Amino acid sequence: MKIFFRILLAIYAFCLAVFSAFAMYVAIFPDAYVDISEHIIQAISTDNATALRIAVFAVALVFFALS
């Protein structure tokens, strides 16, 4: 079980690094946030995106549990 948690924490650390890089990019180019958020909202709010919504929820739940 230890190896599973180590792998999970490594993935979590990588995702946090990507999120931090995104935050730095948005701090330099604020208009990029609007474009990216509109694209994500459009992708998630379509009628056929049930699987995507469940995947986003599952990933968010795992990140919440690790935090």
VENMO-V735514 format. One record per helix or strand of 2 or more residues. SS is the DSSP state (A for helix, B for strand). FROM is the first residue (numbers start at 1). TO is the last residue. If there is no record, write none. Layout:
SS&FROM&TO ; SS&FROM&TO
//
This chain:
A&2&28 ; A&31&44 ; A&50&66
//
